[in-house]
Amino acid sequence: MDTISDEGLTVKIEIYHLGWILYSISVWQVCEVYCFNPEQANPLVPSLEGVLFADIIQKCWSHSYINAEKLQMALV
């Protein structure tokens, strides 16, 4: 499951996008970041100081979660 690719989307990229969703919810502001390959993208990464779930968001953005199960364990 961790290596499935659906038209370029992988679990790793979906976790990266989830980090942006968590960030948007935490700061109550829409952040439109859409990229299929976060290793090649260079979005302006905002400061996470004082942001709810900052540690989890940073780990999503830096690809620290190797699969969705590890992310789920962090959220529980």
PDB file of N, CA, C and O in Angstrom:
ATOM      1  N   MET A   1       0.818  -1.201   0.000  1.00  0.00           N
ATOM      2  CA  MET A   1       0.000   0.000   0.000  1.00  0.00           C
ATOM      3  C   MET A   1       0.859   1.262   0.000  1.00  0.00           C
ATOM      4  O   MET A   1       0.479   2.269  -0.597  1.00  0.00           O
ATOM      5  N   ASP A   2       2.003   1.214   0.659  1.00  0.00           N
ATOM      6  CA  ASP A   2       2.848   2.406   0.776  1.00  0.00           C
ATOM      7  C   ASP A   2       3.511   2.796  -0.532  1.00  0.00           C
ATOM      8  O   ASP A   2       3.949   3.937  -0.681  1.00  0.00           O
ATOM      9  N   THR A   3       3.594   1.883  -1.477  1.00  0.00           N
ATOM     10  CA  THR A   3       4.292   2.167  -2.727  1.00  0.00           C
ATOM     11  C   THR A   3       3.357   2.322  -3.914  1.00  0.00           C
ATOM     12  O   THR A   3       3.830   2.508  -5.036  1.00  0.00           O
ATOM     13  N   ILE A   4       2.061   2.254  -3.710  1.00  0.00           N
ATOM     14  CA  ILE A   4       1.103   2.390  -4.808  1.00  0.00           C
ATOM     15  C   ILE A   4       1.167   3.803  -5.369  1.00  0.00           C
ATOM     16  O   ILE A   4       1.239   4.781  -4.625  1.00  0.00           O
ATOM     17  N   SER A   5       1.139   3.890  -6.689  1.00  0.00           N
ATOM     18  CA  SER A   5       1.142   5.180  -7.365  1.00  0.00           C
ATOM     19  C   SER A   5      -0.060   5.244  -8.293  1.00  0.00           C
ATOM     20  O   SER A   5      -0.200   4.417  -9.194  1.00  0.00           O
ATOM     21  N   ASP A   6      -0.918   6.214  -8.075  1.00  0.00           N
ATOM     22  CA  ASP A   6      -2.097   6.411  -8.914  1.00  0.00           C
ATOM     23  C   ASP A   6      -1.906   7.700  -9.700  1.00  0.00           C
ATOM     24  O   ASP A   6      -2.139   8.793  -9.183  1.00  0.00           O
ATOM     25  N   GLU A   7      -1.488   7.568 -10.929  1.00  0.00           N
ATOM     26  CA  GLU A   7      -1.227   8.716 -11.800  1.00  0.00           C
ATOM     27  C   GLU A   7      -0.255   9.696 -11.141  1.00  0.00           C
ATOM     28  O   GLU A   7      -0.445  10.910 -11.218  1.00  0.00           O
ATOM     29  N   GLY A   8       0.763   9.177 -10.506  1.00  0.00           N
ATOM     30  CA  GLY A   8       1.784  10.015  -9.885  1.00  0.00           C
ATOM     31  C   GLY A   8       1.549  10.318  -8.419  1.00  0.00           C
ATOM     32  O   GLY A   8       2.450  10.820  -7.747  1.00  0.00           O
ATOM     33  N   LEU A   9       0.369  10.029  -7.909  1.00  0.00           N
ATOM     34  CA  LEU A   9       0.092  10.273  -6.489  1.00  0.00           C
ATOM     35  C   LEU A   9       0.501   9.054  -5.679  1.00  0.00           C
ATOM     36  O   LEU A   9       0.150   7.923  -6.015  1.00  0.00           O
ATOM     37  N   THR A  10       1.236   9.292  -4.624  1.00  0.00           N
ATOM     38  CA  THR A  10       1.653   8.218  -3.728  1.00  0.00           C
ATOM     39  C   THR A  10       1.234   8.575  -2.315  1.00  0.00           C
ATOM     40  O   THR A  10       0.808   9.700  -2.053  1.00  0.00           O
ATOM     41  N   VAL A  11       1.352   7.628  -1.412  1.00  0.00           N
ATOM     42  CA  VAL A  11       1.043   7.888  -0.011  1.00  0.00           C
ATOM     43  C   VAL A  11       1.938   9.017   0.511  1.00  0.00           C
ATOM     44  O   VAL A  11       1.485   9.875   1.268  1.00  0.00           O
ATOM     45  N   LYS A  12       3.192   9.009   0.109  1.00  0.00           N
ATOM     46  CA  LYS A  12       4.141  10.035   0.547  1.00  0.00           C
ATOM     47  C   LYS A  12       3.660  11.436   0.141  1.00  0.00           C
ATOM     48  O   LYS A  12       3.730  12.374   0.935  1.00  0.00           O
ATOM     49  N   ILE A  13       3.183  11.568  -1.071  1.00  0.00           N
ATOM     50  CA  ILE A  13       2.694  12.872  -1.537  1.00  0.00           C
ATOM     51  C   ILE A  13       1.388  13.235  -0.837  1.00  0.00           C
ATOM     52  O   ILE A  13       1.170  14.400  -0.505  1.00  0.00           O
ATOM     53  N   GLU A  14       0.524  12.259  -0.610  1.00  0.00           N
ATOM     54  CA  GLU A  14      -0.730  12.535   0.086  1.00  0.00           C
ATOM     55  C   GLU A  14      -0.479  12.974   1.529  1.00  0.00           C
ATOM     56  O   GLU A  14      -1.186  13.844   2.039  1.00  0.00           O
ATOM     57  N   ILE A  15       0.506  12.390   2.183  1.00  0.00           N
ATOM     58  CA  ILE A  15       0.867  12.819   3.543  1.00  0.00           C
ATOM     59  C   ILE A  15       1.403  14.249   3.506  1.00  0.00           C
ATOM     60  O   ILE A  15       1.097  15.049   4.390  1.00  0.00           O
ATOM     61  N   TYR A  16       2.194  14.569   2.495  1.00  0.00           N
ATOM     62  CA  TYR A  16       2.691  15.935   2.305  1.00  0.00           C
ATOM     63  C   TYR A  16       1.511  16.905   2.179  1.00  0.00           C
ATOM     64  O   TYR A  16       1.489  17.948   2.833  1.00  0.00           O
ATOM     65  N   HIS A  17       0.534  16.558   1.338  1.00  0.00           N
ATOM     66  CA  HIS A  17      -0.648  17.407   1.174  1.00  0.00           C
ATOM     67  C   HIS A  17      -1.450  17.505   2.466  1.00  0.00           C
ATOM     68  O   HIS A  17      -1.984  18.568   2.783  1.00  0.00           O
ATOM     69  N   LEU A  18      -1.539  16.414   3.209  1.00  0.00           N
ATOM     70  CA  LEU A  18      -2.257  16.441   4.476  1.00  0.00           C
ATOM     71  C   LEU A  18      -1.621  17.441   5.442  1.00  0.00           C
ATOM     72  O   LEU A  18      -2.322  18.085   6.223  1.00  0.00           O
ATOM     73  N   GLY A  19      -0.305  17.569   5.390  1.00  0.00           N
ATOM     74  CA  GLY A  19       0.373  18.582   6.201  1.00  0.00           C
ATOM     75  C   GLY A  19      -0.140  19.976   5.885  1.00  0.00           C
ATOM     76  O   GLY A  19      -0.324  20.791   6.789  1.00  0.00           O
ATOM     77  N   TRP A  20      -0.373  20.256   4.608  1.00  0.00           N
ATOM     78  CA  TRP A  20      -0.908  21.565   4.222  1.00  0.00           C
ATOM     79  C   TRP A  20      -2.355  21.730   4.662  1.00  0.00           C
ATOM     80  O   TRP A  20      -2.773  22.832   5.019  1.00  0.00           O
ATOM     81  N   ILE A  21      -3.114  20.657   4.638  1.00  0.00           N
ATOM     82  CA  ILE A  21      -4.500  20.730   5.114  1.00  0.00           C
ATOM     83  C   ILE A  21      -4.522  21.015   6.613  1.00  0.00           C
ATOM     84  O   ILE A  21      -5.276  21.871   7.074  1.00  0.00           O
ATOM     85  N   LEU A  22      -3.695  20.296   7.373  1.00  0.00           N
ATOM     86  CA  LEU A  22      -3.614  20.540   8.817  1.00  0.00           C
ATOM     87  C   LEU A  22      -3.179  21.976   9.094  1.00  0.00           C
ATOM     88  O   LEU A  22      -3.702  22.627  10.000  1.00  0.00           O
ATOM     89  N   TYR A  23      -2.219  22.466   8.309  1.00  0.00           N
ATOM     90  CA  TYR A  23      -1.758  23.846   8.484  1.00  0.00           C
ATOM     91  C   TYR A  23      -2.909  24.821   8.217  1.00  0.00           C
ATOM     92  O   TYR A  23      -3.131  25.744   9.000  1.00  0.00           O
ATOM     93  N   SER A  24      -3.639  24.622   7.119  1.00  0.00           N
ATOM     94  CA  SER A  24      -4.745  25.514   6.773  1.00  0.00           C
ATOM     95  C   SER A  24      -5.802  25.551   7.873  1.00  0.00           C
ATOM     96  O   SER A  24      -6.330  26.613   8.202  1.00  0.00           O
ATOM     97  N   ILE A  25      -6.104  24.388   8.436  1.00  0.00           N
ATOM     98  CA  ILE A  25      -7.085  24.324   9.515  1.00  0.00           C
ATOM     99  C   ILE A  25      -6.539  25.014  10.769  1.00  0.00           C
ATOM    100  O   ILE A  25      -7.265  25.744  11.443  1.00  0.00           O
ATOM    101  N   SER A  26      -5.279  24.785  11.074  1.00  0.00           N
ATOM    102  CA  SER A  26      -4.677  25.337  12.290  1.00  0.00           C
ATOM    103  C   SER A  26      -4.594  26.856  12.282  1.00  0.00           C
ATOM    104  O   SER A  26      -4.777  27.494  13.318  1.00  0.00           O
ATOM    105  N   VAL A  27      -4.317  27.443  11.112  1.00  0.00           N
ATOM    106  CA  VAL A  27      -4.189  28.904  11.043  1.00  0.00           C
ATOM    107  C   VAL A  27      -5.454  29.567  10.506  1.00  0.00           C
ATOM    108  O   VAL A  27      -5.527  30.790  10.386  1.00  0.00           O
ATOM    109  N   TRP A  28      -6.439  28.746  10.188  1.00  0.00           N
ATOM    110  CA  TRP A  28      -7.728  29.220   9.701  1.00  0.00           C
ATOM    111  C   TRP A  28      -7.557  30.100   8.462  1.00  0.00           C
ATOM    112  O   TRP A  28      -8.110  31.195   8.362  1.00  0.00           O
ATOM    113  N   GLN A  29      -6.770  29.574   7.527  1.00  0.00           N
ATOM    114  CA  GLN A  29      -6.492  30.294   6.283  1.00  0.00           C
ATOM    115  C   GLN A  29      -6.265  29.257   5.181  1.00  0.00           C
ATOM    116  O   GLN A  29      -5.562  28.269   5.392  1.00  0.00           O
ATOM    117  N   VAL A  30      -6.846  29.476   4.036  1.00  0.00           N
ATOM    118  CA  VAL A  30      -6.678  28.541   2.919  1.00  0.00           C
ATOM    119  C   VAL A  30      -5.280  28.702   2.338  1.00  0.00           C
ATOM    120  O   VAL A  30      -4.852  29.810   2.014  1.00  0.00           O
ATOM    121  N   CYS A  31      -4.586  27.599   2.213  1.00  0.00           N
ATOM    122  CA  CYS A  31      -3.261  27.582   1.593  1.00  0.00           C
ATOM    123  C   CYS A  31      -3.345  26.680   0.388  1.00  0.00           C
ATOM    124  O   CYS A  31      -3.521  25.470   0.526  1.00  0.00           O
ATOM    125  N   GLU A  32      -3.225  27.244  -0.776  1.00  0.00           N
ATOM    126  CA  GLU A  32      -3.349  26.461  -1.997  1.00  0.00           C
ATOM    127  C   GLU A  32      -1.984  25.993  -2.462  1.00  0.00           C
ATOM    128  O   GLU A  32      -1.275  26.709  -3.169  1.00  0.00           O
ATOM    129  N   VAL A  33      -1.629  24.805  -2.064  1.00  0.00           N
ATOM    130  CA  VAL A  33      -0.376  24.189  -2.491  1.00  0.00           C
ATOM    131  C   VAL A  33      -0.761  22.893  -3.174  1.00  0.00           C
ATOM    132  O   VAL A  33      -1.382  22.019  -2.569  1.00  0.00           O
ATOM    133  N   TYR A  34      -0.396  22.776  -4.415  1.00  0.00           N
ATOM    134  CA  TYR A  34      -0.754  21.588  -5.179  1.00  0.00           C
ATOM    135  C   TYR A  34       0.464  21.168  -5.979  1.00  0.00           C
ATOM    136  O   TYR A  34       0.873  21.862  -6.910  1.00  0.00           O
ATOM    137  N   CYS A  35       1.032  20.055  -5.624  1.00  0.00           N
ATOM    138  CA  CYS A  35       2.161  19.555  -6.395  1.00  0.00           C
ATOM    139  C   CYS A  35       2.189  18.049  -6.317  1.00  0.00           C
ATOM    140  O   CYS A  35       1.885  17.465  -5.277  1.00  0.00           O
ATOM    141  N   PHE A  36       2.545  17.435  -7.392  1.00  0.00           N
ATOM    142  CA  PHE A  36       2.616  15.984  -7.435  1.00  0.00           C
ATOM    143  C   PHE A  36       3.969  15.467  -6.993  1.00  0.00           C
ATOM    144  O   PHE A  36       4.091  14.290  -6.653  1.00  0.00           O
ATOM    145  N   ASN A  37       4.983  16.305  -6.988  1.00  0.00           N
ATOM    146  CA  ASN A  37       6.313  15.855  -6.611  1.00  0.00           C
ATOM    147  C   ASN A  37       6.922  16.853  -5.624  1.00  0.00           C
ATOM    148  O   ASN A  37       7.627  17.774  -6.037  1.00  0.00           O
ATOM    149  N   PRO A  38       6.661  16.683  -4.339  1.00  0.00           N
ATOM    150  CA  PRO A  38       7.130  17.662  -3.361  1.00  0.00           C
ATOM    151  C   PRO A  38       8.648  17.760  -3.280  1.00  0.00           C
ATOM    152  O   PRO A  38       9.166  18.762  -2.786  1.00  0.00           O
ATOM    153  N   GLU A  39       9.385  16.736  -3.756  1.00  0.00           N
ATOM    154  CA  GLU A  39      10.842  16.837  -3.729  1.00  0.00           C
ATOM    155  C   GLU A  39      11.329  17.898  -4.714  1.00  0.00           C
ATOM    156  O   GLU A  39      12.374  18.511  -4.494  1.00  0.00           O
ATOM    157  N   GLN A  40      10.591  18.117  -5.786  1.00  0.00           N
ATOM    158  CA  GLN A  40      10.989  19.087  -6.792  1.00  0.00           C
ATOM    159  C   GLN A  40      10.328  20.440  -6.577  1.00  0.00           C
ATOM    160  O   GLN A  40      10.784  21.449  -7.116  1.00  0.00           O
ATOM    161  N   ALA A  41       9.278  20.466  -5.810  1.00  0.00           N
ATOM    162  CA  ALA A  41       8.577  21.721  -5.569  1.00  0.00           C
ATOM    163  C   ALA A  41       9.317  22.519  -4.504  1.00  0.00           C
ATOM    164  O   ALA A  41      10.004  21.952  -3.654  1.00  0.00           O
ATOM    165  N   ASN A  42       9.174  23.815  -4.556  1.00  0.00           N
ATOM    166  CA  ASN A  42       9.808  24.661  -3.560  1.00  0.00           C
ATOM    167  C   ASN A  42       8.819  25.732  -3.100  1.00  0.00           C
ATOM    168  O   ASN A  42       9.059  26.924  -3.288  1.00  0.00           O
ATOM    169  N   PRO A  43       7.699  25.302  -2.494  1.00  0.00           N
ATOM    170  CA  PRO A  43       6.749  26.307  -2.024  1.00  0.00           C
ATOM    171  C   PRO A  43       7.344  27.085  -0.858  1.00  0.00           C
ATOM    172  O   PRO A  43       8.201  26.578  -0.134  1.00  0.00           O
ATOM    173  N   LEU A  44       6.895  28.282  -0.687  1.00  0.00           N
ATOM    174  CA  LEU A  44       7.329  29.074   0.461  1.00  0.00           C
ATOM    175  C   LEU A  44       6.707  28.465   1.701  1.00  0.00           C
ATOM    176  O   LEU A  44       5.489  28.500   1.877  1.00  0.00           O
ATOM    177  N   VAL A  45       7.526  27.919   2.539  1.00  0.00           N
ATOM    178  CA  VAL A  45       7.043  27.249   3.741  1.00  0.00           C
ATOM    179  C   VAL A  45       6.917  28.284   4.850  1.00  0.00           C
ATOM    180  O   VAL A  45       7.905  28.910   5.235  1.00  0.00           O
ATOM    181  N   PRO A  46       5.719  28.462   5.357  1.00  0.00           N
ATOM    182  CA  PRO A  46       5.506  29.448   6.413  1.00  0.00           C
ATOM    183  C   PRO A  46       6.075  28.980   7.758  1.00  0.00           C
ATOM    184  O   PRO A  46       6.359  27.799   7.958  1.00  0.00           O
ATOM    185  N   SER A  47       6.228  29.914   8.644  1.00  0.00           N
ATOM    186  CA  SER A  47       6.681  29.598  10.000  1.00  0.00           C
ATOM    187  C   SER A  47       5.601  28.775  10.696  1.00  0.00           C
ATOM    188  O   SER A  47       4.405  29.007  10.519  1.00  0.00           O
ATOM    189  N   LEU A  48       6.045  27.828  11.477  1.00  0.00           N
ATOM    190  CA  LEU A  48       5.105  26.998  12.238  1.00  0.00           C
ATOM    191  C   LEU A  48       5.096  27.376  13.717  1.00  0.00           C
ATOM    192  O   LEU A  48       4.494  26.677  14.532  1.00  0.00           O
ATOM    193  N   GLU A  49       5.742  28.446  14.059  1.00  0.00           N
ATOM    194  CA  GLU A  49       5.804  28.872  15.463  1.00  0.00           C
ATOM    195  C   GLU A  49       4.404  29.193  15.973  1.00  0.00           C
ATOM    196  O   GLU A  49       3.710  30.048  15.422  1.00  0.00           O
ATOM    197  N   GLY A  50       4.001  28.501  17.029  1.00  0.00           N
ATOM    198  CA  GLY A  50       2.704  28.720  17.647  1.00  0.00           C
ATOM    199  C   GLY A  50       1.540  28.061  16.916  1.00  0.00           C
ATOM    200  O   GLY A  50       0.386  28.257  17.298  1.00  0.00           O
ATOM    201  N   VAL A  51       1.818  27.289  15.879  1.00  0.00           N
ATOM    202  CA  VAL A  51       0.761  26.637  15.108  1.00  0.00           C
ATOM    203  C   VAL A  51       0.415  25.292  15.748  1.00  0.00           C
ATOM    204  O   VAL A  51       1.299  24.506  16.092  1.00  0.00           O
ATOM    205  N   LEU A  52      -0.878  25.046  15.899  1.00  0.00           N
ATOM    206  CA  LEU A  52      -1.348  23.770  16.418  1.00  0.00           C
ATOM    207  C   LEU A  52      -0.863  22.649  15.503  1.00  0.00           C
ATOM    208  O   LEU A  52      -0.916  22.790  14.281  1.00  0.00           O
ATOM    209  N   PHE A  53      -0.397  21.558  16.062  1.00  0.00           N
ATOM    210  CA  PHE A  53       0.121  20.408  15.316  1.00  0.00           C
ATOM    211  C   PHE A  53       1.390  20.730  14.526  1.00  0.00           C
ATOM    212  O   PHE A  53       1.682  20.061  13.534  1.00  0.00           O
ATOM    213  N   ALA A  54       2.146  21.739  14.950  1.00  0.00           N
ATOM    214  CA  ALA A  54       3.341  22.156  14.203  1.00  0.00           C
ATOM    215  C   ALA A  54       4.315  21.009  13.965  1.00  0.00           C
ATOM    216  O   ALA A  54       4.858  20.878  12.868  1.00  0.00           O
ATOM    217  N   ASP A  55       4.539  20.191  14.964  1.00  0.00           N
ATOM    218  CA  ASP A  55       5.486  19.082  14.824  1.00  0.00           C
ATOM    219  C   ASP A  55       5.012  18.080  13.769  1.00  0.00           C
ATOM    220  O   ASP A  55       5.796  17.614  12.943  1.00  0.00           O
ATOM    221  N   ILE A  56       3.738  17.763  13.809  1.00  0.00           N
ATOM    222  CA  ILE A  56       3.179  16.815  12.840  1.00  0.00           C
ATOM    223  C   ILE A  56       3.213  17.413  11.435  1.00  0.00           C
ATOM    224  O   ILE A  56       3.569  16.726  10.477  1.00  0.00           O
ATOM    225  N   ILE A  57       2.849  18.674  11.311  1.00  0.00           N
ATOM    226  CA  ILE A  57       2.871  19.348  10.009  1.00  0.00           C
ATOM    227  C   ILE A  57       4.287  19.344   9.436  1.00  0.00           C
ATOM    228  O   ILE A  57       4.485  19.018   8.265  1.00  0.00           O
ATOM    229  N   GLN A  58       5.265  19.702  10.255  1.00  0.00           N
ATOM    230  CA  GLN A  58       6.650  19.722   9.786  1.00  0.00           C
ATOM    231  C   GLN A  58       7.094  18.331   9.325  1.00  0.00           C
ATOM    232  O   GLN A  58       7.791  18.203   8.319  1.00  0.00           O
ATOM    233  N   LYS A  59       6.700  17.317  10.044  1.00  0.00           N
ATOM    234  CA  LYS A  59       7.075  15.956   9.654  1.00  0.00           C
ATOM    235  C   LYS A  59       6.383  15.543   8.356  1.00  0.00           C
ATOM    236  O   LYS A  59       6.962  14.804   7.559  1.00  0.00           O
ATOM    237  N   CYS A  60       5.158  16.006   8.133  1.00  0.00           N
ATOM    238  CA  CYS A  60       4.485  15.736   6.853  1.00  0.00           C
ATOM    239  C   CYS A  60       5.243  16.409   5.714  1.00  0.00           C
ATOM    240  O   CYS A  60       5.466  15.800   4.668  1.00  0.00           O
ATOM    241  N   TRP A  61       5.636  17.652   5.913  1.00  0.00           N
ATOM    242  CA  TRP A  61       6.327  18.409   4.876  1.00  0.00           C
ATOM    243  C   TRP A  61       7.733  17.875   4.604  1.00  0.00           C
ATOM    244  O   TRP A  61       8.233  17.986   3.485  1.00  0.00           O
ATOM    245  N   SER A  62       8.359  17.308   5.606  1.00  0.00           N
ATOM    246  CA  SER A  62       9.739  16.832   5.433  1.00  0.00           C
ATOM    247  C   SER A  62       9.809  15.332   5.135  1.00  0.00           C
ATOM    248  O   SER A  62      10.897  14.756   5.117  1.00  0.00           O
ATOM    249  N   HIS A  63       8.670  14.706   4.905  1.00  0.00           N
ATOM    250  CA  HIS A  63       8.589  13.281   4.552  1.00  0.00           C
ATOM    251  C   HIS A  63       9.132  12.380   5.648  1.00  0.00           C
ATOM    252  O   HIS A  63       9.745  11.351   5.363  1.00  0.00           O
ATOM    253  N   SER A  64       8.911  12.760   6.892  1.00  0.00           N
ATOM    254  CA  SER A  64       9.389  11.957   8.020  1.00  0.00           C
ATOM    255  C   SER A  64       8.502  10.748   8.299  1.00  0.00           C
ATOM    256  O   SER A  64       8.943   9.785   8.928  1.00  0.00           O
ATOM    257  N   TYR A  65       7.264  10.792   7.839  1.00  0.00           N
ATOM    258  CA  TYR A  65       6.379   9.643   8.033  1.00  0.00           C
ATOM    259  C   TYR A  65       6.551   8.700   6.852  1.00  0.00           C
ATOM    260  O   TYR A  65       6.335   9.087   5.703  1.00  0.00           O
ATOM    261  N   ILE A  66       6.938   7.464   7.138  1.00  0.00           N
ATOM    262  CA  ILE A  66       7.187   6.525   6.046  1.00  0.00           C
ATOM    263  C   ILE A  66       5.904   5.913   5.495  1.00  0.00           C
ATOM    264  O   ILE A  66       5.898   5.355   4.398  1.00  0.00           O
ATOM    265  N   ASN A  67       4.816   6.019   6.261  1.00  0.00           N
ATOM    266  CA  ASN A  67       3.522   5.525   5.776  1.00  0.00           C
ATOM    267  C   ASN A  67       2.404   6.174   6.587  1.00  0.00           C
ATOM    268  O   ASN A  67       2.647   6.865   7.576  1.00  0.00           O
ATOM    269  N   ALA A  68       1.184   5.933   6.143  1.00  0.00           N
ATOM    270  CA  ALA A  68       0.019   6.543   6.790  1.00  0.00           C
ATOM    271  C   ALA A  68      -0.173   6.033   8.213  1.00  0.00           C
ATOM    272  O   ALA A  68      -0.697   6.753   9.062  1.00  0.00           O
ATOM    273  N   GLU A  69       0.246   4.800   8.480  1.00  0.00           N
ATOM    274  CA  GLU A  69       0.097   4.255   9.819  1.00  0.00           C
ATOM    275  C   GLU A  69       0.928   5.046  10.825  1.00  0.00           C
ATOM    276  O   GLU A  69       0.476   5.297  11.943  1.00  0.00           O
ATOM    277  N   LYS A  70       2.136   5.438  10.436  1.00  0.00           N
ATOM    278  CA  LYS A  70       3.000   6.224  11.345  1.00  0.00           C
ATOM    279  C   LYS A  70       2.371   7.583  11.613  1.00  0.00           C
ATOM    280  O   LYS A  70       2.422   8.080  12.738  1.00  0.00           O
ATOM    281  N   LEU A  71       1.781   8.182  10.594  1.00  0.00           N
ATOM    282  CA  LEU A  71       1.100   9.461  10.770  1.00  0.00           C
ATOM    283  C   LEU A  71      -0.107   9.293  11.682  1.00  0.00           C
ATOM    284  O   LEU A  71      -0.337  10.118  12.567  1.00  0.00           O
ATOM    285  N   GLN A  72      -0.865   8.250  11.477  1.00  0.00           N
ATOM    286  CA  GLN A  72      -2.036   7.988  12.322  1.00  0.00           C
ATOM    287  C   GLN A  72      -1.629   7.837  13.781  1.00  0.00           C
ATOM    288  O   GLN A  72      -2.307   8.351  14.669  1.00  0.00           O
ATOM    289  N   MET A  73      -0.531   7.139  14.035  1.00  0.00           N
ATOM    290  CA  MET A  73      -0.059   6.953  15.422  1.00  0.00           C
ATOM    291  C   MET A  73       0.305   8.307  16.040  1.00  0.00           C
ATOM    292  O   MET A  73       0.092   8.507  17.236  1.00  0.00           O
ATOM    293  N   ALA A  74       0.838   9.223  15.266  1.00  0.00           N
ATOM    294  CA  ALA A  74       1.197  10.543  15.783  1.00  0.00           C
ATOM    295  C   ALA A  74      -0.041  11.373  16.100  1.00  0.00           C
ATOM    296  O   ALA A  74      -0.022  12.200  17.012  1.00  0.00           O
ATOM    297  N   LEU A  75      -1.098  11.155  15.360  1.00  0.00           N
ATOM    298  CA  LEU A  75      -2.323  11.933  15.552  1.00  0.00           C
ATOM    299  C   LEU A  75      -3.173  11.441  16.708  1.00  0.00           C
ATOM    300  O   LEU A  75      -4.033  12.176  17.193  1.00  0.00           O
ATOM    301  N   VAL A  76      -2.957  10.229  17.154  1.00  0.00           N
ATOM    302  CA  VAL A  76      -3.769   9.655  18.237  1.00  0.00           C
ATOM    303  C   VAL A  76      -3.310  10.146  19.574  1.00  0.00           C
ATOM    304  O   VAL A  76      -3.877   9.767  20.599  1.00  0.00           O
TER     305      VAL A  76
END
